[in-house]
Amino acid sequence: MKNRKPIVIIGAGPAGMGAAIEAARAGASCILIDEGRFPGGQVYRKNSKEFQVKEKEMLTAEQKRGKKLHEELEEVSDKIKILTSTSVLGVWKNREVMWSSNDASGVIEAEQIIIATGAYERPVPFPGWTLPGVMTVGGVKSFIKTMFIKPGETALIAGTGPLLISTANKLHDIGVNVLAVLEAGSPSWASPDFINQWGDADFAHDIAADLLELKQNNIPILFNHTVFKINGKDEAESVTYGALNPENWKPLEDTTKTVNADLVALGFGFVPNTELTELAECKHEFYPGIGWTVIRDEWMQTSQQGIFAVGDGARISGAIIAEEEGRIAGIKAAQNCEAIQAVDAEKRSEKYFSRIHSFEKFRKHLNEVTSVKSGLLELATHKTLVCRCEEVRLSDVDKAITEGAGDLQSVKLLTRLGMGACQGKNCSPSMGMYLCEKLNKTAYQVGRINPRPPVKPVTLGALANMTITKDSHQNDSYDAINTGGYYEK
Ligand SMILES: Cc1cc2nc3c(=O)[nH]c(=O)nc-3n(C[C@H](O)[C@H](O)[C@H](O)COP(=O)(O)OP(=O)(O)OC[C@H]3O[C@@H](n4cnc5c(N)ncnc54)[C@H](O)[C@@H]3O)c2cc1C
């Protein structure tokens, strides 16, 4: 191992695992950190032993991809420090990484940093969206995949994109009565033409298989439709839904119908989790329909030397591309640490670059047809909560605008929007879009809610126990990091 300071990889989803595998194979010293109990991220999260599928033939294509990645990580696990149940609280451009785990915390000085922190689900506020019984599709899938919990009896799924159909099928499999899938967009991504055109991608095959299963399960899919309102006193009882204008997704109020449902699963796409790249002062750009994305070169290096960003945390591209991006960054970081030569790095990364290129058009088209359109924001009334952490209503935001607030930061200061536990993750995508529409401004003018360290909750006791780790060879202090969590192989 040439590098005296480690390559620190933050996030052990497909992107972070890919990065760690390649960096370790290249002989670099590296640390892989994740706040979860197991590596795997959102899509390949490893279940505890009681919940693992034993029979190989029962595994889905997605599970097979996950299993292979876990096996690859396992093969090099003696060369990587894997720190689970450990949160990264902040990253700085001088390549310091602050972590916490239970009642300990510390700072690691890294030679290179690979940020692979994934995405979060995009909430859209409308009447009733905060009622118990309303979940995100990712949350529903995590519930089912990790705990086999049935989250309701009768469900309606709404939002946009292929995750809706796989969620509908998963719910059907565990005995939930799925009334329908309401896709806000047009049918283009679900047409055989779209799938055949981009059919060389594994992901397109997954979509085709999910659509076939949906048909076999007799679950109808209504395009250009969405949920307008969720009704109920203490929890979701019924759902009012209707049609949308295909051009701008404005609700067509005279088309509504109401059905009884105790579970509403919402999935309006993902937003990159750029908190750490923002703290490290990496350059970002606004990508319409996705949000703020990290500017990178072809090797996934950000504008800050020695800091990489990969996977959905940099730009939404899905698990398959996330893994390839991670592998490329792992190889380049190893080269930057002089573990391998440039010519070797080129050779090792060739196939990953070609996979990314073969997917690029597909992802671009999918993003275009499943991007949330601003007409949807008309569903919120002045009483609707737009920031659930701080209980800020749309009327509070309107009042702030009347008082002169012209960007998200000033709305935050006047209303407390984004000051709560989620630090703006839930409200800033929709309210950023709202301000753009209302004030006729660009996303750059409206800006963002600035992240502040610690980006994850931490106790004062943990901060008081802070240690500084400078040299990856000389001490065993990383062993002390993972005080409470365990990594069950
Ligand atoms: C809730 C949810 C459910 C999803 N379900 C599916 C699905 O069923 N099927 C599908 O195809 N796609 C799903 N997706 C999308 C899919 O997860 C991504 O496309 C893919 O996992 C991206 O890989 P990644 O490595 O970039 O990020 P992720 O897989 O999200 O991995 C990021 C990792 O970073 C860790 N992390 C983040 N911040 C910190 C921090 N500060 N400190 C320490 N660790 C941190 C997280 O714990 C996570 O393990 C889901 C996404 C979400 C958000």
The ligand as a MOL file (V3000), in Angstrom:
LIG
                    3D

  0  0  0     0  0            999 V3000
M  V30 BEGIN CTAB
M  V30 COUNTS 53 58 0 0 0
M  V30 BEGIN ATOM
M  V30 1 C -35.4340 4.9290 -0.0610 0
M  V30 2 C -34.9590 4.4690 -1.4250 0
M  V30 3 C -35.3660 3.2320 -1.9290 0
M  V30 4 C -34.9770 2.8210 -3.2080 0
M  V30 5 N -35.4230 1.6250 -3.6870 0
M  V30 6 C -35.0380 1.2200 -4.9230 0
M  V30 7 C -35.4720 -0.0210 -5.4640 0
M  V30 8 O -36.1880 -0.7500 -4.8090 0
M  V30 9 N -35.0870 -0.3610 -6.7160 0
M  V30 10 C -34.2660 0.4460 -7.4690 0
M  V30 11 O -33.9320 0.1120 -8.6000 0
M  V30 12 N -33.8370 1.6230 -6.9820 0
M  V30 13 C -34.2010 2.0270 -5.7460 0
M  V30 14 N -33.7740 3.2270 -5.2820 0
M  V30 15 C -32.8190 3.9760 -6.0880 0
M  V30 16 C -31.4670 3.2590 -5.9060 0
M  V30 17 O -31.2910 3.0880 -4.5420 0
M  V30 18 C -30.3190 4.0280 -6.4310 0
M  V30 19 O -30.4320 4.2300 -7.8140 0
M  V30 20 C -28.9770 3.3230 -6.1490 0
M  V30 21 O -28.9990 2.6490 -4.9250 0
M  V30 22 C -27.8940 4.3610 -6.1570 0
M  V30 23 O -26.7300 3.8580 -5.5760 0
M  V30 24 P -25.7860 4.8030 -4.7160 0
M  V30 25 O -24.6460 3.9570 -4.2730 0
M  V30 26 O -25.5040 6.0360 -5.4730 0
M  V30 27 O -26.6610 5.2620 -3.4620 0
M  V30 28 P -27.3630 4.4130 -2.2510 0
M  V30 29 O -27.6350 3.0310 -2.6470 0
M  V30 30 O -28.4660 5.2600 -1.8150 0
M  V30 31 O -26.2120 4.4150 -1.1490 0
M  V30 32 C -25.8310 5.5540 -0.4430 0
M  V30 33 C -25.3320 5.1290 0.9200 0
M  V30 34 O -24.7580 6.2580 1.5660 0
M  V30 35 C -25.0530 6.1860 2.9430 0
M  V30 36 N -24.9420 7.5460 3.4700 0
M  V30 37 C -25.5570 8.6690 3.0250 0
M  V30 38 N -25.1570 9.7410 3.7210 0
M  V30 39 C -24.2790 9.2710 4.6420 0
M  V30 40 C -23.5100 9.9050 5.6680 0
M  V30 41 N -23.5400 11.2320 5.8560 0
M  V30 42 N -22.7400 9.1340 6.4590 0
M  V30 43 C -22.6630 7.7700 6.2690 0
M  V30 44 N -23.3440 7.1320 5.2960 0
M  V30 45 C -24.1350 7.8760 4.4980 0
M  V30 46 C -26.4640 5.6080 3.0090 0
M  V30 47 O -26.7020 4.9600 4.2470 0
M  V30 48 C -26.4420 4.6260 1.8380 0
M  V30 49 O -26.1580 3.3130 2.2650 0
M  V30 50 C -34.1430 3.6500 -3.9920 0
M  V30 51 C -33.7000 4.8750 -3.4700 0
M  V30 52 C -34.0920 5.2920 -2.2030 0
M  V30 53 C -33.6100 6.6500 -1.6910 0
M  V30 END ATOM
M  V30 BEGIN BOND
M  V30 1 1 1 2
M  V30 2 1 2 3
M  V30 3 2 2 52
M  V30 4 2 3 4
M  V30 5 1 4 5
M  V30 6 1 4 50
M  V30 7 2 5 6
M  V30 8 1 6 7
M  V30 9 1 6 13
M  V30 10 2 7 8
M  V30 11 1 7 9
M  V30 12 1 9 10
M  V30 13 2 10 11
M  V30 14 1 10 12
M  V30 15 2 12 13
M  V30 16 1 13 14
M  V30 17 1 14 15
M  V30 18 1 14 50
M  V30 19 1 15 16
M  V30 20 1 16 17
M  V30 21 1 16 18
M  V30 22 1 18 19
M  V30 23 1 18 20
M  V30 24 1 20 21
M  V30 25 1 20 22
M  V30 26 1 22 23
M  V30 27 1 23 24
M  V30 28 2 24 25
M  V30 29 1 24 26
M  V30 30 1 24 27
M  V30 31 1 27 28
M  V30 32 2 28 29
M  V30 33 1 28 30
M  V30 34 1 28 31
M  V30 35 1 31 32
M  V30 36 1 32 33
M  V30 37 1 33 34
M  V30 38 1 33 48
M  V30 39 1 34 35
M  V30 40 1 35 36
M  V30 41 1 35 46
M  V30 42 1 36 37
M  V30 43 1 36 45
M  V30 44 2 37 38
M  V30 45 1 38 39
M  V30 46 1 39 40
M  V30 47 2 39 45
M  V30 48 1 40 41
M  V30 49 2 40 42
M  V30 50 1 42 43
M  V30 51 2 43 44
M  V30 52 1 44 45
M  V30 53 1 46 47
M  V30 54 1 46 48
M  V30 55 1 48 49
M  V30 56 2 50 51
M  V30 57 1 51 52
M  V30 58 1 52 53
M  V30 END BOND
M  V30 END CTAB
M  END
